[in-house]
Amino acid sequence: MSITSLTRRAFALLLTLSSSLSNAGEPYVPPRGEWARCEPLCRMDRTAVDVAVRELQKNENPAPRDQAVAWAQSFGSREPHFGGLLGPTAVRGPLTGVVIHHGKVQAAFGEPERVDMSHSITKSFLTAVVGLAVQQGRIASVDEPVALSMPRDIRDTHFTSPKNAPITWTHLLQQTSDWEGTLWGRPDWADRPVGATPEDWPKVPRVPAGSVHEYNDVRINLLALATLQVLRRPLPEVLREHLMDPIGASVSWRWHGYHNSWVDLDGQRLQSVSGGGHWGGGLFISAWDMARFGLLHLRQGHWAGRQLIDAAWWRAAATPSSATPAVGYANFYLNRQRQLLPSAPASAVVHRGNGQNIVYVDAENDLVVVLRWVKDDAAIDAFIGRLLAARR
């Protein structure tokens, strides 16, 4: 080999080394369609991770995989039907997981590429879209009444009563609004109705907005409708343009509403999407794309040199309301008292959906975990505990 060839090779090696060193402090960002494995510098003991996965796989949710059948055996058997399901459902895949440590793939199992219902994890994506509306100035303040931003027909239908007029965006985001009414054929009390008999269900006691946290899909659907009104564009379109495309998500995900949740907006017929799969619909998405969203959350909205959603929004979303220390905005479940996941740090945040589906976000350990179709929280906690013990 000539001296000239050696010199060229040495120069190329120097350039590569220099580039590597200059980027050493920048977090890895997975390109679209790819995600680097942790090789050759794994940050966890591989054997311990393999054991954790095998133990978790013994705990698949035993409920029917057909989500329409699962609904009929759960919500469908405990709630007034009013016509049954309103949106599409799907037959789910097997227990699935993705483990992202320091931005790279530590483990993936099951069918992470499969597009499945995410159920109430949809609420976290809705929260992000509300954050975009705030960032774009479409919502002046989350502490102002929603009625101030609504066109007259929506305001008169949903936000004019003395009970509903004071409700703010924060109340809807934190699920403390106690909004009273009917949306898409479902009265607010029809979600997990309280009372010994059906006759008692509509008589649920009312409380001032902001005083009590109540998980309620009718009110979350109202948040989606209100957000559609201020953005004046389909929420899936906004989500795709401003978040999912920039973070390199696939084109396979879909966000559905109900067969009766269509509205006329600026001469167009648009569907108001649902905040979960309670009556069908919601976000249908792969575990890989959920992991990208989890990594965006972990990095407080920063991705590849861009701040897609202001970091202050993510902090607000993970701040407990005055009504409960366990939940921030919508589906941001907080582990501050370590009751949800005793094995995880108190700083961890979990996005949860029926099934069980979770996106676990642990900034303290630079860890994102997506799990789908796990039997219960105990199995999830055991898995997280084993992962944390496997760190090197």
SULJOCOR-V616631 format. One record per residue. N is the residue number from 1. RES is the residue in one letter. SS is DSSP state (2 for helix, 1 for strand, 0 for the rest). OMEGA is omega as a letter, one per 40 degrees, with the letter a starting at -180 (NA if undefined). Layout:
BEGIN
{{N	RES	SS	OMEGA} {N	RES	SS	OMEGA}}
END
This chain:
BEGIN
{{1	M	0	a} {2	S	0	i} {3	I	2	i} {4	T	2	i} {5	S	2	i} {6	L	2	a} {7	T	2	i} {8	R	2	a} {9	R	2	i} {10	A	2	i} {11	F	2	i} {12	A	2	i} {13	L	2	i} {14	L	2	i} {15	L	2	i} {16	T	2	a} {17	L	2	i} {18	S	2	i} {19	S	2	a} {20	S	2	a} {21	L	2	a} {22	S	2	a} {23	N	0	a} {24	A	0	a} {25	G	0	a} {26	E	0	i} {27	P	0	i} {28	Y	0	i} {29	V	0	a} {30	P	0	i} {31	P	0	i} {32	R	0	i} {33	G	0	a} {34	E	0	i} {35	W	0	a} {36	A	0	i} {37	R	1	a} {38	C	0	i} {39	E	0	e} {40	P	0	a} {41	L	0	i} {42	C	0	a} {43	R	0	i} {44	M	1	i} {45	D	0	a} {46	R	2	a} {47	T	2	a} {48	A	2	i} {49	V	2	i} {50	D	2	i} {51	V	2	i} {52	A	2	i} {53	V	2	a} {54	R	2	i} {55	E	2	i} {56	L	2	a} {57	Q	0	i} {58	K	0	a} {59	N	0	i} {60	E	1	i} {61	N	0	a} {62	P	0	a} {63	A	0	i} {64	P	0	i} {65	R	0	i} {66	D	1	a} {67	Q	2	i} {68	A	2	i} {69	V	2	i} {70	A	2	i} {71	W	2	a} {72	A	2	a} {73	Q	2	a} {74	S	0	a} {75	F	2	a} {76	G	2	a} {77	S	2	a} {78	R	2	a} {79	E	0	i} {80	P	0	a} {81	H	0	a} {82	F	0	i} {83	G	0	i} {84	G	0	a} {85	L	0	a} {86	L	0	a} {87	G	0	a} {88	P	0	i} {89	T	0	a} {90	A	0	i} {91	V	1	a} {92	R	0	i} {93	G	0	a} {94	P	0	i} {95	L	0	a} {96	T	1	i} {97	G	1	i} {98	V	1	i} {99	V	1	i} {100	I	1	a} {101	H	1	a} {102	H	0	i} {103	G	0	a} {104	K	1	a} {105	V	1	i} {106	Q	1	i} {107	A	1	i} {108	A	1	a} {109	F	1	a} {110	G	0	a} {111	E	0	a} {112	P	0	i} {113	E	0	a} {114	R	0	i} {115	V	0	a} {116	D	1	i} {117	M	1	i} {118	S	0	a} {119	H	2	a} {120	S	2	i} {121	I	2	i} {122	T	2	a} {123	K	2	i} {124	S	2	i} {125	F	2	i} {126	L	2	i} {127	T	2	i} {128	A	2	i} {129	V	2	i} {130	V	2	i} {131	G	2	i} {132	L	2	i} {133	A	2	i} {134	V	2	a} {135	Q	2	a} {136	Q	0	i} {137	G	0	i} {138	R	0	i} {139	I	0	a} {140	A	0	a} {141	S	0	i} {142	V	0	a} {143	D	0	i} {144	E	0	i} {145	P	1	i} {146	V	2	a} {147	A	2	a} {148	L	2	a} {149	S	2	a} {150	M	0	i} {151	P	0	a} {152	R	2	a} {153	D	2	i} {154	I	2	i} {155	R	2	a} {156	D	2	a} {157	T	2	a} {158	H	2	a} {159	F	0	a} {160	T	0	a} {161	S	0	i} {162	P	0	i} {163	K	0	a} {164	N	0	a} {165	A	0	a} {166	P	0	a} {167	I	0	a} {168	T	1	i} {169	W	2	i} {170	T	2	i} {171	H	2	i} {172	L	2	a} {173	L	2	a} {174	Q	0	a} {175	Q	0	i} {176	T	0	a} {177	S	0	a} {178	D	0	i} {179	W	0	a} {180	E	0	i} {181	G	0	a} {182	T	1	i} {183	L	1	a} {184	W	0	i} {185	G	0	a} {186	R	1	i} {187	P	1	a} {188	D	2	a} {189	W	2	a} {190	A	2	i} {191	D	0	a} {192	R	0	a} {193	P	0	a} {194	V	0	i} {195	G	0	a} {196	A	0	a} {197	T	0	i} {198	P	2	i} {199	E	2	a} {200	D	2	a} {201	W	2	a} {202	P	0	a} {203	K	0	a} {204	V	0	i} {205	P	0	a} {206	R	0	a} {207	V	0	i} {208	P	0	i} {209	A	0	i} {210	G	0	a} {211	S	0	a} {212	V	0	i} {213	H	0	i} {214	E	0	i} {215	Y	0	a} {216	N	0	a} {217	D	2	i} {218	V	2	a} {219	R	2	i} {220	I	2	i} {221	N	2	i} {222	L	2	i} {223	L	2	i} {224	A	2	i} {225	L	2	a} {226	A	2	i} {227	T	2	i} {228	L	2	a} {229	Q	2	a} {230	V	2	i} {231	L	2	i} {232	R	0	i} {233	R	0	i} {234	P	0	a} {235	L	2	i} {236	P	2	i} {237	E	2	i} {238	V	2	i} {239	L	2	a} {240	R	2	a} {241	E	2	a} {242	H	2	a} {243	L	2	a} {244	M	2	i} {245	D	0	i} {246	P	0	i} {247	I	0	i} {248	G	0	i} {249	A	0	i} {250	S	0	i} {251	V	0	a} {252	S	0	a} {253	W	0	i} {254	R	1	i} {255	W	1	a} {256	H	1	i} {257	G	1	a} {258	Y	1	i} {259	H	1	a} {260	N	1	a} {261	S	1	i} {262	W	1	a} {263	V	1	i} {264	D	1	a} {265	L	1	i} {266	D	0	i} {267	G	0	i} {268	Q	1	i} {269	R	1	a} {270	L	1	i} {271	Q	1	i} {272	S	1	a} {273	V	1	i} {274	S	0	a} {275	G	0	i} {276	G	0	a} {277	G	0	a} {278	H	0	i} {279	W	0	a} {280	G	0	i} {281	G	0	a} {282	G	1	a} {283	L	1	i} {284	F	1	a} {285	I	1	i} {286	S	0	i} {287	A	2	i} {288	W	2	i} {289	D	2	i} {290	M	2	i} {291	A	2	i} {292	R	2	i} {293	F	2	i} {294	G	2	i} {295	L	2	i} {296	L	2	i} {297	H	2	a} {298	L	2	a} {299	R	0	i} {300	Q	0	i} {301	G	0	a} {302	H	1	a} {303	W	1	i} {304	A	0	i} {305	G	0	a} {306	R	1	i} {307	Q	1	a} {308	L	0	i} {309	I	0	a} {310	D	0	a} {311	A	2	i} {312	A	2	i} {313	W	2	i} {314	W	2	i} {315	R	2	i} {316	A	2	a} {317	A	2	a} {318	A	0	i} {319	T	0	a} {320	P	0	i} {321	S	0	i} {322	S	0	a} {323	A	0	a} {324	T	0	i} {325	P	0	a} {326	A	0	a} {327	V	1	i} {328	G	0	i} {329	Y	0	i} {330	A	0	a} {331	N	0	i} {332	F	1	i} {333	Y	1	a} {334	L	1	a} {335	N	0	a} {336	R	0	i} {337	Q	0	i} {338	R	0	i} {339	Q	0	a} {340	L	0	a} {341	L	0	a} {342	P	0	a} {343	S	0	a} {344	A	0	i} {345	P	0	a} {346	A	0	a} {347	S	0	a} {348	A	0	i} {349	V	1	a} {350	V	1	i} {351	H	1	a} {352	R	1	i} {353	G	1	a} {354	N	0	i} {355	G	0	e} {356	Q	0	i} {357	N	1	i} {358	I	1	i} {359	V	1	a} {360	Y	1	a} {361	V	1	a} {362	D	1	a} {363	A	2	a} {364	E	2	a} {365	N	2	a} {366	D	0	a} {367	L	1	i} {368	V	1	i} {369	V	1	i} {370	V	1	i} {371	L	1	a} {372	R	1	i} {373	W	0	i} {374	V	1	a} {375	K	0	a} {376	D	0	a} {377	D	2	a} {378	A	2	i} {379	A	2	i} {380	I	2	a} {381	D	2	i} {382	A	2	i} {383	F	2	i} {384	I	2	i} {385	G	2	i} {386	R	2	i} {387	L	2	a} {388	L	2	i} {389	A	2	a} {390	A	0	a} {391	R	1	i} {392	R	0	NA}}
END
